[in-house]
């Protein structure tokens, strides 16, 4: 799925848009003035010429009601948080006089000779270092020692110089404003980083008070290609090689902040070239997903060189940065390819620690499902009150516990009831039985998990669902999404089947194109059985799904949750727990198989746990089984929940549990 573009968006939502060169003109959604809203057709940046309102893609869609807020556990809107953080980053945190002292020391101090030699060895001219206000300090706190002077000794003895203070530290300031001559404004320094100088061991420090920010030696020019590299000295090396529009992080290749995306909203051609190793390639791919594949290309440095500075040292004037940029390839472009263009990525994916996917948190389920794999969609179904939502809720919690950023869309329960469910599952106790301190502890621990909730209850249209989901994946790094449930998102009516198909297709496309895993809870259709008394206690099959056959066709995995219930709802829980079974009805991957897994369901904590001997005993008691009978958790294609261990003289009466077998349909 390509990232959205303005023309597609306006056409899809029946909004007027007239093309005028590289811009589109529409009606302003703020002041209502026709033909006064100008939208950049590449970047989505918009501006009303009448009321002067302006913003980015997120803000436009949100204002039109087609983008919902994804809130963290504190209830904060992530886009607002990002803008506030960017504002803090742009504030000056260090006196300009300190910047001047560091730069002067680097250029003039005899004690900084090791720093100057270090820059010379890296092929960075002192004039360039001075222009971009690199500096030197004798200590990692930014202090500068005076020249070493001989100490006075007893007359007749030789002078003894002061002890050596060492090579000191290279000071690398980050700025947010530039003077008319293009040099960084020393009064706008927002972050100061220090690097040890050889022969000292390589290490970094930071002056207290600043926040991590984007290092942009010459600012950011949105009208031309922007190059993103892995570090500050790499960025300066690119400038030395003749390409000025370059930025880097101040936190390494894996430390990208969502707030930096705001500064890049107007850039429509971004090239990422990180270090030429596996970590660099992974970092570039992850950043491309955050910034949007529609405007990002990923490149590499010349063969044999790990980073930009190595290439500068080795190639000198022959270091062709523009050539590296021109050869960069689209992060997610369509093309007809041969095997050799896919083999390295395939090998990398295959040789990961766990190519079968991340654990679901249930060992027995992993043995059937094969884990949670990227780019798949899993459909969870079951009869009414079978526990499918509770099962999916615990699944999302277990993914977040493993550090997987997860988004939960509780359309049926709503955010408050979803949180109540998590408190119960996390504390393994009824929430109303928790003391105030125990409740606060549980909430604090849940708040620390990388889990987000869509603050939405009830139906939702496909367009805002798509926009919100892509935003969460691109901006928040979400890798696991739970939709609960599919049928609650869609309004009942004559178009229900087609809208269900459309929503499911969109979710499947997002899963594949963003390499995330999406779990969708879906209801079965109303069942008309000859035994009306027990029609709500059946094991749901694929043919029972409510809607068209497209639901089961688009899903990679289909799980059916079942728990035994008597017609009068008695005797199905013993000693605070019951039993449940999860059937794998469909498994598209070769790493998964069809089968079933039995669970012990703990009522008070609403948790699905591995079964034990007491589970089977309780199951036997609940069903009124004789001691001579062996109770088994139902398996795929079994006809009865209970089967005798040996033949009886009298025929075994059919149990009240009805099993729909596709062969009998």
N, C-alpha and C positions, 0 to 999 in steps of 0.2 A: 504494500500500500504506500503510495507516494504521500509525502507530507502535503498538507492542503495548500492550495493557491487561491488567490482572491477571486479569479474568474469562475473557477469551479464552485467555490463556496457561495458566491452570490447567485449563480445560476441554480444551484441545488436547492436554495431556499427561496427562490422566486423574488429576489431582491433586484431592483433596477441597477444596472451598471453600464455606463457608456465608456468605451475605450477611447482614450486620447493619448496616443504615444505610449509611453511606459507607465501611464497612470490610468486608473479607472475613476469615473465620477458617478456618485450616487447621492441619495438623499441622506441628510444628516440625521442620525438616530437620537441626537441630543436636542438640537434646536428645531428639527423638523424642516429646515430649509432645503428645498429641492435642488439637486445638482450643485451642492456646495461641499460635499464630502469627497476628498481626493484620497485615493488609495494607491500606494505603490504596488504594481502588479507582480513584483518579484519578492518584496520583503514583507508585505502586508501592513506596513506602517501607514497610518491614516491621519488626516488633518482636515478639520472643517474650516473653510475660509471665512465663515461668518462668526461662529461662536468661539473659534480658536481651540476647541477641544481636539485632542490628539492622543494617539496611543499605538499599541501594537496589536498583533493578532488576538492574543488572549483577552485584552481589554475590549476589543470590538465584539467578539463573540459573547463575552460575558454581559456586555451592555444590551445585546440583542436577545438575551435569555437562551443562548445556544452554547453556553459553557458554564458548568457548575463548579463551585469551589470544592477543592479537595482539601479537607482540613486534617491537621495532625491531631494528636490526642489532646493538645491544649486548645483546640478549636480555632487555630490561626490559619488564615489563608496563605498558602505557600508563596503565591505570587507577591502578596503584600510584604511578607517577611523578606523575600529576595530583594525587593526594591528598598526596603528600610536598611537592609544590610549593605547594599551598594552605596546608599547615601552615607552611611557611617564610614565606609572604606574611603570615600572621596574626601573626607575631612582631614585636614593637616594634623599630624600627631607629633611632629618633631620640629623644633625651631630651625628656620632656614640658616641661622648662623652655624648650627651644628653641621649641616650639609656642606657649607662653605669650608669649615675647618677640616672636615674629612677629605674633601677634594684637594685642598691646598696641601695637606699632609702627604697625600699620595704623590703629588707632583714634585714637592720640594723637600720633604723631610729625608734626611740621610737614613733614618731608621726604617723608611718604607722601601728601601732598595730591593728587598726580597719580593715585595708586592709588584714593583715595576718589572722585575725580571720574570715574575710569574706571568704577567700579562703579555710580555714580549714573547715568552715561550708559547703562549696561546694565540699568537699572531693578532693580538688586539692592540693597536697603536695607543700610545699614551694620550694623544690628542682626542681620540674617540672616547677613551675612558673619561677624560676631563669634560668633554661635551655632554656626556650623559651622566655626569656627576657621580661617577664611582669614587670611592674614597678609601682611606686607610685609617685604622685605629690600632693601638697597641694592645687593647683588651677587648673581649667580646661584649663589654657593656658600652662601648663607643668612646671610651676615654683615650686620650692621646698623650703618650709620654713625651717629655722634653728630650733634647739631644743628650746622649750619654757624656758625662763630664768626668775627668779624673778626680779622684778624691785626694785630699791633702794628707800626706803621711808624716811621720817623724822625720825631721831633717836628716839627710844622708841616705834615706831609702828611696826606692823608685816609686813613681806614680802607679797606682793600681786602678784601672777603669771600673766603672759601675758594672754589675753583673749584666749579662746579655738579656734583653727583654724578649728575644725571640723574633720570628718573622712578622708577627702581628696578624691582623685580619683585614680581608678585602671587604669594604663596605659597599652594599648594593642597594641604593634607595629606589623606591617605587613612587611615581608621581601621578597626579591626576590633572595637572594643568601644564600648559607650555607657553613660553614667551613668543613674541612675534617672530623672532629669529629661528623658532623651532626647537629651541633648547628647553629642557624641563625646567619648570618654575620651582626653585628651591623652597618656596613657601607652601607648596602643595604636597609635600611628601606625606604619604599615607602608610608606608610600611618600610622598615629598614631591616635588611637581612645581612648577615655577616658570614663570610666563608673563610675557613682557615687557609693559611698559605703554606705550601710545601717548604721544608720537608715535614711540617707538622701533619698529623693524620687528618684526612679529609673529614670535616664536620661543619655544621651550620648552627648559627645562633640568630636570635631576633631581638631587636630592641623592644622593650616592653611598651605597650600602649597602642601599637598599630594592629591592624587587621590584615589578614591575607587578602591580596588584591591582584589584579592583572598587571603584569609588567609590560608596559607599552613604551619603548624608548622614544617613539615619535608620535604617540597618540594613536588613534584608530581612524583610518580613512575608509568610510563605508562605500565610497564610490569606486574602489578598486579591490583587487584580490587581497584578502587578509590571510597571512600565514600564521599558524599557531605552532609553536615549538615547545620543547620540554622544559627549558630552563632559561634563566636570565642571560648567562654567558652565551648560550646558543642563539638567543635573540640578537645580542650585540654582534655575534659572529656573522649572522645573516645581514645585518646592517653594513658591516665592514665589506661584505661580498657584494653590496650594491642593491639590496632590497630593503627599503625602509619600513614598509607597512607590515610589521610583525609584532606578535605578542607572545607572552609565555605566562605560565602560572608561577606563583611564588611558593607553591606547596607540592611540586612534583607532578608527574604525569598522571597520577591517580587521584589528585586532590582538587578536582574541579568543583567550584561552588555554583549552585543554581543562580545566585545573584549576578554572576558574571554574564549569564545569558541575556540579561536585560541590556547590558552595554552593547551586545552584538546583534540586537534585533534588526538594525538597519543594514547589516552586512548580508549581501546576497550571494557572495562567492567566497567561501572559506576553505582553505586547504590546511589539513593537519598533517604535520610530519614530526613524529616523535622518534625516540631512539630505535635503531634497527635491531631490536631484540624482541622476544616474545612479549615481555611486559609492555614495551612501547607499542607494539601492534595492537595488543588488547586495549591499552589505554586510548589509542586513536579511534578504535572501533566504538568503544563505549562513549567517547565524547561526540563522535559523529551522530550517534543515536540521540544524544541529548540536544544537540544543536539543530538536527533535522537533516535527513539524507537529501532533501531536495536542494540544498544549498552547500553541501559539504563534499569535498573530495579528500581522499587520503593518499598521501605520497610517501616516498622513501628517499633517503640520502644516497649519494653515489655508492656503488658497490665497494665494500671493503671499509666503509667508514660508519661508525656507530651513531654519531650525532653531527650537528652542524659545525661545532668547533673542531672536531677531528677532521672533517672535510676541509675546513679552512686551513688548518695546519698542513694537511697533506697535499692539497691542490693549489693553495694560494690564489693567484689571479684566475686559475682555471676552474675555480669553484663556481659552477653555474646554477645559482639558486632558481632563476627563472626557468631553466630547463627542468629542474626537479618539480616545480609547480605545474608546468605544462604537461608533464607525464603523469601527474596525479589522476587517480581514477575515482569516479563517482562512488560514494559510500554505499549506495543501494540501487545503482542503475541497472536497467534491464539490458541484456545482451545475449547474443548467441555465442557460446564459449566452447572450447575444447577442454578435455580433462585436465590438461596441465595447468589451466588457470584456476582450477578448483582444488587440486590435490593438496596444497599446503594447508588450506583452511580445513579441508576434510580430515587430514591427518591430525591437525591441532585439536579439532573437536573430538576425534576418536580417542586420542591419547590423554584426554583429561582424566583427572583422578577418578571420576565416576561418570563414564559415558552413558550409563543407563539413566542418569538423572539424579536430582536431589531427593533425598529420602522424604517420604510423606510424613514421617514421624511414627509410622506403624510398620514394624518389621515384616509382619505377615502380609500386609497389603503391598509392601514393596516387592515381595516375592511373586506377586501376581501382576501388579501394575508396572513393575520395573522402575519405579521412581517417578519423579516429576521432571519431565523433559521440556526443554525450551521449544517454543513454536507449536505447541499442541493445545487442543481444547478438550477438556474432560466434562462430560455431561453427567450430573448426579440426579437420579430420580428415585422414586419410591412412592408408596401409597400415602394418603393423608395421615399425618401424625406418625409416620414410620421413623422419623428422626433424621431425615436427609439434611435439613437445615442445620441441625445440631451437629451432625457429622461434618458438614462442610465448614461450620464455624470453628470447630476444633482443628480441622485441617489447616485453615488459614493461620490460626494461632501457632501451630507447630511449625509452619513455614517461617513465620516472623521470629520465632525462638531460635531458628537456625541462622538468623541474620539476613533472610531473604526479604527485601522490601515488598510489602504486600498491600494491595488495595482491596477493600471490602465494600461492596455496594449493597447495603441491606434494604432493598426496596420494599420488602414485605414487613420486616420487623422495625425498621427505622433505626437511627443511630443509638438512641437511648436503650432500647431493648437489646440491641446487639451488644452494647457495652455490658449490660446486666448479664448476658449470657457468658461473656468472656470472664467477668469477675467470678462467676460460679465455676467455670471450667478451670480458671487459673488457681483460685484459692481452694478448689475442691470442697467447697462448702456453699450452702445456701447463703446468698448475700445478706439477707436480713438477720442471719445468725452471727455475722461477723461483728466484732467490736469496732469502734471508730478507728482505733489504731491499726487493727488488722485490715480493715477496709482501705485505709490510706496506703498501707504497705502494698496491697494488691494493685491498687490504682497506680501507685508510683512505678511498680514493676512493669505493668502493662504500658504505661506512658513511655517507658524506656525502650520499648520494642519498635522496630521499623515498620509500623503498621499504620495505614491511613484509612479513613472512611469517607465515602461520598455522602455528604450531608443532604440526603435526598430520600424522601419516602413517597411511594406510589409510582405512577407511570412516568415514563420518560420517552422522549422522541429519539429516533436513531441519531439525528445530527448532534445534539448536545452530548449524547452518550459517547459517540465517536470522538468528539473534540476533547471531552473530559478525560477519556481513557488514554488517548494519545498524549495529552498534556502530562498526565501522571507518569506515564512511561518515559517520556522524553525529559521532563524536568525533575521528577522525583526519583527516577531510577527504579520504578516499580517493575518487578519480575514475576509476580504472582498476583492474579486478580480473581476475586470471587464475586460472581453475580448471583444474588439470591432475591427473587428468582426470575427466570425468563418471562413467565406468563404474567407476573405482576407488573412488569414493565410495559406491557401492551394492553391497550384498552380493548375490551370485548366489542365485537361488532362484525360486520360483513367482511372487513379487510384483515381480520385477526390472523388468519393463516399466512397470508402473504407478508404481513408485518413481522410475524414470528420468524419466518424464513429470512427476511431481510436483516433482522437484528442478529440472528445466529450467523448469517454469512459475514456480516461486518465483524463480529467478534472473532470468527475464525480467521479472517484476513488480518486483523490486528495481531493475533497470536503468531501467525506465520511470519509476517513482515517485520515484527519487532522482536521476534524470538523470545516472547514471554509465554507463560502458561496461564491459560484462562479456565477457570472452573465455573460451570453454569449449572445452577439448580433448576430443574424443569419438572413440571407436574404431569401426571398421566391423564389421559382422557377419562371421562366418566365411563365406568364399566357396567355392562348389563349382563349379569350372570344368571344362570338358572337358579342358583342358590343365593337369593337376594340377602339372606341373613348374614352371609359371610363375604360379600363381594368386596368389602373394604379391608380384607386381610389376605390379599394375594401377593405374590411376588411379581412385581412389575417387570414386563419384558419390553424390548425395543418397540414392538408393535403397539404397545400401550401408550406411547408418548403422545401428548396432546399437541396437535398441529399436523403439519405435513410430514412426509417421509424425509424431507430435507434435514430435519433435526438430527436424526440418527446417521444420515449420510455425511454431514459436515463434521460431526464429532470424531475425534481420534480415539477416545476412550468413553465408554458408557458404564457407569456404576449404578446398581440398583440396591437401595437400602431396604431391608425387611426386618420386622420384628414380630414375633408371634403374639396374637391377641385372641382371646376367647370372645364369643359373641356378647357375653354379659360383662366383659372387661374385668373379670376377677381371676385371681390366681396366676397372673403373669409376672408378678414381681415378688421376689422372696429375699428377705434379709437386706433390703435396700438396693437390690440390683436385679436386672433382667438380662436377656440376651438379645443379640441382633446379628444379622448376617448381611454382608455386602457382596453382591455378585458382580463380577466383571463380565458384562454381557458383550462388550466389544473391545478389542485391543488391536489397533492398527499397526503399532510398532512391533518389530520382531523381538524386541526386548520385553514385551508384555505377553501375557497369555490370558485366555478366558478361564474363569474359575470362581472360587468364592472364599471368603475369609470370615471366620466367626469372631464375635466380639462379646465381651462382658460390658453391659451398659450400667454404669453407676448412676442411680437416679439423682441423688443429692448434688453431685458435681456435674451431671449431664455430660459425662465423658465416656468415650468408647475406649475400653481397655482390652488388652489381650486376655483370652479366656483362661480359666483355671479349672481345677476339679470341682470347686464349689459352684462354678457357673453351670456345669453340666448337671450337677445334683439339683440346683435350683430350677433349671429348665425341666428336669424330669418331674419335679414336684408340681411345677406350674401346669404341666400338661396332664397330670394325674396318671403318670406311667407306673407300671408295675415294676417291682424290683428285678424281675427277670428280663426286663427290656433294656436294651442299650440305646441311649439317646445320642443322636448325632446332630451337630449343627447342619442344617440342610445344605446339600451340595447341588451344583448344577445338574439338571435333568433328573434329580430324585423325585419320586412321585409323592412321598409323604415326609412330613417332618419327623415322624417316629416310624422306625421299622423294627420288627422283632429280630432278636439275635438268632433265633432258630424257628423253624416252622411250628405252628400250633395246629391243634386238631380242628379248631374252629377258624373260619376266615377272619382276618383282621379287618375291623370296620374302618372305612375311610375316615381319616381325621378331618377336622373342620378346616384345616389349612388348605386352601385351593391353590394349585400350581398351574399357571398357564403355560403350556408347552407349545412352542411354535408348530411342532409337527401335528398337533391336534387341531390347529386353526383351519 
